[in-house]
């Protein structure tokens, strides 16, 4: 069973709708388990992942914190800027240092573990779909799972993001298949 162009177009529309729903609600497809209770509200709203955003510049960030501290006359904002300097996250000239916090490795490890778990769950869905419908192709099963989860591609390609995400799941499915019975020599 193969996907017709019309069926593929219909699935892509469903996928776009799900992707839009994830973005508009602000739900994250990943979540870090160990979040201190006093930071949970910030995490849900702003946490981009374990790495620093590429375009973020320390000097501009510190200037904005200083401006906000003066504009709002709120000592908490000034304390934030001072804490960044005291911890060595930002140097005296305002640039970010390479210093990492004590939980940086834990956050990266948790994110990688969750990524593997999401992939394993998606592959289990693919196997279940194919088991329920033996005539369903692997390509169609992967496409349906990508649509259902609202996944996007993890890297930029020349293909449509939707098709690239389905292809990545299909490649992962192929890689995880058992090699079969060993041959007798």
Short mmCIF file of the C-alpha atoms (twelve columns), coordinates in Angstrom:
data_MODEL
# 
_entry.id   MODEL 
# 
loop_
_atom_site.group_PDB 
_atom_site.id 
_atom_site.type_symbol 
_atom_site.label_atom_id 
_atom_site.label_alt_id 
_atom_site.label_comp_id 
_atom_site.label_asym_id 
_atom_site.label_seq_id 
_atom_site.Cartn_x 
_atom_site.Cartn_y 
_atom_site.Cartn_z 
_atom_site.pdbx_PDB_model_num 
ATOM 1   C CA . UNK A 1   0.000  0.000   0.000  1 
ATOM 2   C CA . UNK A 2   1.485  3.327   -1.009 1 
ATOM 3   C CA . UNK A 3   0.519  6.862   -0.226 1 
ATOM 4   C CA . UNK A 4   -1.232 8.698   -3.025 1 
ATOM 5   C CA . UNK A 5   -0.484 12.375  -3.577 1 
ATOM 6   C CA . UNK A 6   -3.960 13.319  -2.387 1 
ATOM 7   C CA . UNK A 7   -3.595 11.236  0.797  1 
ATOM 8   C CA . UNK A 8   -0.126 12.683  1.413  1 
ATOM 9   C CA . UNK A 9   -1.521 16.210  0.985  1 
ATOM 10  C CA . UNK A 10  -4.347 15.449  3.433  1 
ATOM 11  C CA . UNK A 11  -1.872 14.083  5.997  1 
ATOM 12  C CA . UNK A 12  0.385  17.096  5.571  1 
ATOM 13  C CA . UNK A 13  -2.564 19.419  6.306  1 
ATOM 14  C CA . UNK A 14  -3.335 17.449  9.494  1 
ATOM 15  C CA . UNK A 15  0.360  17.621  10.411 1 
ATOM 16  C CA . UNK A 16  0.464  21.410  9.869  1 
ATOM 17  C CA . UNK A 17  -2.593 21.791  12.073 1 
ATOM 18  C CA . UNK A 18  -0.956 19.744  14.872 1 
ATOM 19  C CA . UNK A 19  2.341  21.642  14.555 1 
ATOM 20  C CA . UNK A 20  0.433  24.923  14.819 1 
ATOM 21  C CA . UNK A 21  -1.447 23.700  17.883 1 
ATOM 22  C CA . UNK A 22  1.836  22.796  19.613 1 
ATOM 23  C CA . UNK A 23  3.292  26.237  18.894 1 
ATOM 24  C CA . UNK A 24  0.223  28.270  19.818 1 
ATOM 25  C CA . UNK A 25  -0.396 26.559  23.134 1 
ATOM 26  C CA . UNK A 26  3.265  26.772  24.018 1 
ATOM 27  C CA . UNK A 27  3.511  23.093  24.823 1 
ATOM 28  C CA . UNK A 28  6.937  21.599  24.625 1 
ATOM 29  C CA . UNK A 29  7.556  18.301  22.942 1 
ATOM 30  C CA . UNK A 30  10.211 17.646  25.553 1 
ATOM 31  C CA . UNK A 31  10.291 18.339  29.234 1 
ATOM 32  C CA . UNK A 32  13.046 18.183  31.796 1 
ATOM 33  C CA . UNK A 33  11.925 16.209  34.825 1 
ATOM 34  C CA . UNK A 34  13.937 17.835  37.600 1 
ATOM 35  C CA . UNK A 35  12.736 21.437  37.680 1 
ATOM 36  C CA . UNK A 36  12.831 23.233  41.039 1 
ATOM 37  C CA . UNK A 37  9.319  24.193  42.127 1 
ATOM 38  C CA . UNK A 38  10.181 27.902  42.266 1 
ATOM 39  C CA . UNK A 39  11.275 27.809  38.592 1 
ATOM 40  C CA . UNK A 40  8.458  25.765  37.073 1 
ATOM 41  C CA . UNK A 41  6.536  28.768  35.758 1 
ATOM 42  C CA . UNK A 42  9.632  30.115  33.963 1 
ATOM 43  C CA . UNK A 43  10.463 26.694  32.556 1 
ATOM 44  C CA . UNK A 44  7.034  26.217  31.002 1 
ATOM 45  C CA . UNK A 45  7.144  29.643  29.382 1 
ATOM 46  C CA . UNK A 46  10.731 30.237  28.331 1 
ATOM 47  C CA . UNK A 47  13.069 27.206  28.552 1 
ATOM 48  C CA . UNK A 48  14.555 26.680  25.047 1 
ATOM 49  C CA . UNK A 49  16.656 23.615  25.862 1 
ATOM 50  C CA . UNK A 50  20.017 22.840  27.424 1 
ATOM 51  C CA . UNK A 51  22.092 25.072  25.104 1 
ATOM 52  C CA . UNK A 52  22.398 28.854  24.942 1 
ATOM 53  C CA . UNK A 53  20.506 30.511  22.056 1 
ATOM 54  C CA . UNK A 54  22.970 31.245  19.231 1 
ATOM 55  C CA . UNK A 55  22.080 34.909  18.751 1 
ATOM 56  C CA . UNK A 56  22.220 35.841  22.436 1 
ATOM 57  C CA . UNK A 57  25.027 38.271  23.240 1 
ATOM 58  C CA . UNK A 58  26.137 38.786  26.834 1 
ATOM 59  C CA . UNK A 59  26.815 42.495  26.507 1 
ATOM 60  C CA . UNK A 60  23.374 43.245  25.036 1 
ATOM 61  C CA . UNK A 61  21.722 41.013  27.641 1 
ATOM 62  C CA . UNK A 62  23.484 42.801  30.512 1 
ATOM 63  C CA . UNK A 63  22.672 46.214  29.025 1 
ATOM 64  C CA . UNK A 64  18.997 45.254  28.810 1 
ATOM 65  C CA . UNK A 65  18.970 43.975  32.407 1 
ATOM 66  C CA . UNK A 66  20.576 47.218  33.566 1 
ATOM 67  C CA . UNK A 67  18.079 49.295  31.579 1 
ATOM 68  C CA . UNK A 68  15.150 47.321  33.011 1 
ATOM 69  C CA . UNK A 69  16.524 47.613  36.566 1 
ATOM 70  C CA . UNK A 70  16.676 51.402  36.198 1 
ATOM 71  C CA . UNK A 71  13.340 51.701  34.403 1 
ATOM 72  C CA . UNK A 72  11.413 49.554  36.869 1 
ATOM 73  C CA . UNK A 73  13.455 50.458  39.964 1 
ATOM 74  C CA . UNK A 74  13.199 46.804  40.935 1 
ATOM 75  C CA . UNK A 75  16.182 45.474  42.904 1 
ATOM 76  C CA . UNK A 76  15.477 41.893  41.794 1 
ATOM 77  C CA . UNK A 77  16.511 42.751  38.230 1 
ATOM 78  C CA . UNK A 78  19.729 44.349  39.463 1 
ATOM 79  C CA . UNK A 79  20.336 41.272  41.634 1 
ATOM 80  C CA . UNK A 80  19.994 39.111  38.541 1 
ATOM 81  C CA . UNK A 81  22.696 41.104  36.745 1 
ATOM 82  C CA . UNK A 82  24.956 40.985  39.810 1 
ATOM 83  C CA . UNK A 83  24.436 37.217  40.146 1 
ATOM 84  C CA . UNK A 84  25.512 36.691  36.516 1 
ATOM 85  C CA . UNK A 85  28.722 38.620  37.239 1 
ATOM 86  C CA . UNK A 86  29.392 36.927  40.610 1 
ATOM 87  C CA . UNK A 87  28.896 33.410  39.211 1 
ATOM 88  C CA . UNK A 88  31.236 34.145  36.323 1 
ATOM 89  C CA . UNK A 89  28.566 33.560  33.680 1 
ATOM 90  C CA . UNK A 90  29.228 37.047  32.310 1 
ATOM 91  C CA . UNK A 91  32.660 38.716  32.462 1 
ATOM 92  C CA . UNK A 92  33.256 42.333  33.486 1 
ATOM 93  C CA . UNK A 93  33.124 43.498  29.866 1 
ATOM 94  C CA . UNK A 94  29.661 41.950  29.530 1 
ATOM 95  C CA . UNK A 95  30.497 38.920  27.383 1 
ATOM 96  C CA . UNK A 96  29.328 35.418  28.177 1 
ATOM 97  C CA . UNK A 97  32.041 33.101  29.473 1 
ATOM 98  C CA . UNK A 98  32.292 29.383  28.735 1 
ATOM 99  C CA . UNK A 99  31.619 28.534  32.376 1 
ATOM 100 C CA . UNK A 100 28.906 25.921  32.788 1 
ATOM 101 C CA . UNK A 101 26.706 25.410  35.821 1 
ATOM 102 C CA . UNK A 102 26.799 22.308  38.007 1 
ATOM 103 C CA . UNK A 103 23.635 20.920  36.392 1 
ATOM 104 C CA . UNK A 104 24.521 21.546  32.722 1 
ATOM 105 C CA . UNK A 105 25.547 17.949  32.021 1 
ATOM 106 C CA . UNK A 106 22.481 16.609  33.806 1 
ATOM 107 C CA . UNK A 107 20.188 18.756  31.651 1 
ATOM 108 C CA . UNK A 108 21.892 17.600  28.434 1 
ATOM 109 C CA . UNK A 109 21.721 13.968  29.533 1 
ATOM 110 C CA . UNK A 110 18.040 14.260  30.450 1 
ATOM 111 C CA . UNK A 111 17.256 15.894  27.094 1 
ATOM 112 C CA . UNK A 112 19.099 13.128  25.203 1 
ATOM 113 C CA . UNK A 113 17.339 10.421  27.222 1 
ATOM 114 C CA . UNK A 114 13.953 11.988  26.539 1 
ATOM 115 C CA . UNK A 115 14.742 12.265  22.829 1 
ATOM 116 C CA . UNK A 116 15.584 8.558   22.743 1 
ATOM 117 C CA . UNK A 117 12.385 7.757   24.653 1 
ATOM 118 C CA . UNK A 118 10.253 9.795   22.225 1 
ATOM 119 C CA . UNK A 119 11.876 7.975   19.306 1 
ATOM 120 C CA . UNK A 120 11.308 4.586   20.952 1 
ATOM 121 C CA . UNK A 121 7.652  5.487   21.563 1 
ATOM 122 C CA . UNK A 122 7.219  6.589   17.948 1 
ATOM 123 C CA . UNK A 123 8.817  3.376   16.676 1 
ATOM 124 C CA . UNK A 124 6.515  1.351   18.914 1 
ATOM 125 C CA . UNK A 125 3.561  3.169   17.342 1 
ATOM 126 C CA . UNK A 126 4.876  2.328   13.879 1 
ATOM 127 C CA . UNK A 127 5.180  -1.366  14.806 1 
ATOM 128 C CA . UNK A 128 1.677  -1.370  16.319 1 
ATOM 129 C CA . UNK A 129 0.156  0.217   13.207 1 
ATOM 130 C CA . UNK A 130 1.840  -2.305  10.940 1 
ATOM 131 C CA . UNK A 131 0.856  -5.207  13.190 1 
ATOM 132 C CA . UNK A 132 -2.809 -4.120  13.151 1 
ATOM 133 C CA . UNK A 133 -2.760 -3.612  9.391  1 
ATOM 134 C CA . UNK A 134 -0.306 -6.019  7.711  1 
ATOM 135 C CA . UNK A 135 -0.874 -4.381  4.305  1 
ATOM 136 C CA . UNK A 136 0.287  -0.969  5.540  1 
ATOM 137 C CA . UNK A 137 3.698  0.038   4.247  1 
ATOM 138 C CA . UNK A 138 6.427  1.187   6.567  1 
ATOM 139 C CA . UNK A 139 6.425  4.558   4.818  1 
ATOM 140 C CA . UNK A 140 2.704  5.062   5.451  1 
ATOM 141 C CA . UNK A 141 2.967  3.963   9.090  1 
ATOM 142 C CA . UNK A 142 5.840  6.384   9.714  1 
ATOM 143 C CA . UNK A 143 3.945  9.186   7.991  1 
ATOM 144 C CA . UNK A 144 0.843  8.561   10.109 1 
ATOM 145 C CA . UNK A 145 2.889  8.594   13.318 1 
ATOM 146 C CA . UNK A 146 4.612  11.846  12.331 1 
ATOM 147 C CA . UNK A 147 1.201  13.382  11.622 1 
ATOM 148 C CA . UNK A 148 -0.238 12.113  14.899 1 
ATOM 149 C CA . UNK A 149 2.673  13.458  16.949 1 
ATOM 150 C CA . UNK A 150 3.047  16.703  14.980 1 
ATOM 151 C CA . UNK A 151 6.793  16.093  14.639 1 
ATOM 152 C CA . UNK A 152 9.068  18.217  12.510 1 
ATOM 153 C CA . UNK A 153 12.391 17.349  10.960 1 
ATOM 154 C CA . UNK A 154 15.395 17.635  13.258 1 
ATOM 155 C CA . UNK A 155 17.602 19.183  10.582 1 
ATOM 156 C CA . UNK A 156 17.002 21.342  7.535  1 
ATOM 157 C CA . UNK A 157 16.681 19.568  4.232  1 
ATOM 158 C CA . UNK A 158 15.596 20.452  0.730  1 
ATOM 159 C CA . UNK A 159 12.520 18.276  1.185  1 
ATOM 160 C CA . UNK A 160 9.419  19.549  2.865  1 
ATOM 161 C CA . UNK A 161 9.823  19.438  6.615  1 
ATOM 162 C CA . UNK A 162 6.867  17.079  6.874  1 
ATOM 163 C CA . UNK A 163 8.326  14.570  4.415  1 
ATOM 164 C CA . UNK A 164 11.772 14.873  5.994  1 
ATOM 165 C CA . UNK A 165 10.371 14.064  9.453  1 
ATOM 166 C CA . UNK A 166 8.604  10.976  8.101  1 
ATOM 167 C CA . UNK A 167 11.793 9.907   6.328  1 
ATOM 168 C CA . UNK A 168 13.861 10.335  9.494  1 
ATOM 169 C CA . UNK A 169 11.436 8.160   11.440 1 
ATOM 170 C CA . UNK A 170 11.509 5.587   8.645  1 
ATOM 171 C CA . UNK A 171 15.321 5.522   8.700  1 
ATOM 172 C CA . UNK A 172 15.265 5.044   12.472 1 
ATOM 173 C CA . UNK A 173 12.743 2.233   12.050 1 
ATOM 174 C CA . UNK A 174 15.005 0.487   9.574  1 
ATOM 175 C CA . UNK A 175 18.042 0.896   11.820 1 
ATOM 176 C CA . UNK A 176 16.303 -0.661  14.819 1 
ATOM 177 C CA . UNK A 177 15.015 -3.760  13.044 1 
ATOM 178 C CA . UNK A 178 16.582 -7.030  14.192 1 
ATOM 179 C CA . UNK A 179 19.005 -8.503  11.701 1 
ATOM 180 C CA . UNK A 180 17.221 -11.844 11.622 1 
ATOM 181 C CA . UNK A 181 18.415 -15.346 12.382 1 
ATOM 182 C CA . UNK A 182 22.089 -16.062 11.913 1 
ATOM 183 C CA . UNK A 183 22.858 -18.386 9.025  1 
ATOM 184 C CA . UNK A 184 24.369 -21.767 9.644  1 
ATOM 185 C CA . UNK A 185 27.862 -22.204 8.340  1 
# 
